[in-house]
Amino acid sequence: MTKYNFHHYIDRQNTDSMKWGMTKNLFGSEDVLPMWVADMDFEAPPEVIEALRKRMNHGIFGYSYVPSSAGEAMRDWLSKRHGWNIDLSWILYSPGVVPAIGMAIQALTKPGDKVLVQSPVYTPFFNMIKNNNRVVVNMPLEIKDNKFHINMRDFEDKLKQGVKLFLLCNPHNPGGRVWTEKELRKMAELCLKFNVVIVSDEIHSDLIFKPNKHIPLASMDNRFAGQTITFMAPSKTFNLAGLQASAVIIPDERLRRAFQAVQIRLGITSINPFGAIGLETAYRYGEEWLEELLQYLYENVLICKEFIEKEIPGISVMMPDATYLIWLDCRKLGLSDKEIWNALIKKGKLGLEPGPKYGPGGEGFLRMNIGCSRNVLFEGLNRLKKAFS
Ligand SMILES: Cc1ncc(COP(=O)(O)O)c(C=O)c1O
């Protein structure tokens, strides 16, 4: 017996949802089914909704601070779920991980400095580097056995080129890889060797499918902790992205002060009360909901894989270790990215993310968001089939 009903379809039209309300702008037509931007079509955990409602009913929304109980909830969550014991003083807050990437770049590098990324990867990684007048150094990931892998020799070669900061995506978006202890250790040792600061974006770290295990990079070794800034947030996990609450965990005082100095310069040192309440309540009471969600999502992954293998032979699914984002390899279709896009939108009426958006290595791929009820998933899969059969 399950407690939560993820099958339940909720109409998100007319809620200013980016995913559902921008189809005409983005795909040129209202009748495109949106399975693109990374939020889910599920209600947040009931405890979170109730806590927000209670706060809203108070009716006064003056200046607020983030109570220490929010940090405690996060600290307890990280300890229980990931075995990472953090100090409350290490936590800073940001209205999002993307703004925090910008702050970290400003705090730890100078204009013209080199920042390393591993493509294909979450698009704002590139944008935040470029928009802050830093230089992208890219090391493409390799695909072996239908999974992304890191060529460590290439990684070292790239670091040697005078890289100042490494932006790591773990778990990886769009490939859903949970980097292993061995991979993380190797990367971190090399970053220490070349004195490169690691910014570890771990926003997807609670959406892990068993038996995979997320290891916060900074939790592995005090030396790594001293060189790492970690981003964590309840936004993907509990579907709270619109509340704009995320945390930046910085054990090293020197790095923390540098990051804080940028926050102060920008006047962005806190988050809104709804974000803080969402964060605290989700980490305090959301575990049971999350366990059921993960089961539902994993079934969605399996359904998606089985359907595509059977019905669309030109596409193959990269099985994710984590997240509700599926990286679809469409290269066997023999179409250009433009042809893939036209078929997807015009024939299939399906709104996915185009692979090239994620940088080199994204060509010939699509990213599909399966964080939705089963009916929507099947509708999406049938549209995908229509587009490419
Ligand atoms: C790796 C990664 N980082 C950051 C974000 C967005 O974070 P935020 O909404 O907190 O800016 C996403 C959203 O998809 C993501 O996949």
The ligand as an SDF file (V2000), in Angstrom:
LIG
                    3D

 16 16  0  0  0  0  0  0  0  0999 V2000
   22.8400   20.4760  -11.9960 C   0  0  0  0  0  0  0  0  0  0  0  0
   21.8490   21.5560  -11.7260 C   0  0  0  0  0  0  0  0  0  0  0  0
   22.2130   22.6270  -11.0050 N   0  0  0  0  0  0  0  0  0  0  0  0
   21.3430   23.6270  -10.7430 C   0  0  0  0  0  0  0  0  0  0  0  0
   20.0400   23.5810  -11.2140 C   0  0  0  0  0  0  0  0  0  0  0  0
   19.1000   24.7200  -10.9280 C   0  0  0  0  0  0  0  0  0  0  0  0
   19.2330   25.1680   -9.6520 O   0  0  0  0  0  0  0  0  0  0  0  0
   18.3830   26.4200   -9.1190 P   0  0  0  0  0  0  0  0  0  0  0  0
   17.0000   26.2690   -9.6340 O   0  0  0  0  0  0  0  0  0  0  0  0
   18.4950   26.2930   -7.6380 O   0  0  0  0  0  0  0  0  0  0  0  0
   19.0770   27.6480   -9.6320 O   0  0  0  0  0  0  0  0  0  0  0  0
   19.6250   22.4830  -11.9650 C   0  0  0  0  0  0  0  0  0  0  0  0
   18.2570   22.4310  -12.5040 C   0  0  0  0  0  0  0  0  0  0  0  0
   17.9320   21.6630  -13.3540 O   0  0  0  0  0  0  0  0  0  0  0  0
   20.5480   21.4430  -12.2240 C   0  0  0  0  0  0  0  0  0  0  0  0
   20.2040   20.3740  -12.9290 O   0  0  0  0  0  0  0  0  0  0  0  0
  1  2  1  0
  2  3  1  0
  2 15  2  0
  3  4  2  0
  4  5  1  0
  5  6  1  0
  5 12  2  0
  6  7  1  0
  7  8  1  0
  8  9  2  0
  8 10  1  0
  8 11  1  0
 12 13  1  0
 12 15  1  0
 13 14  2  0
 15 16  1  0
M  END
$$$$
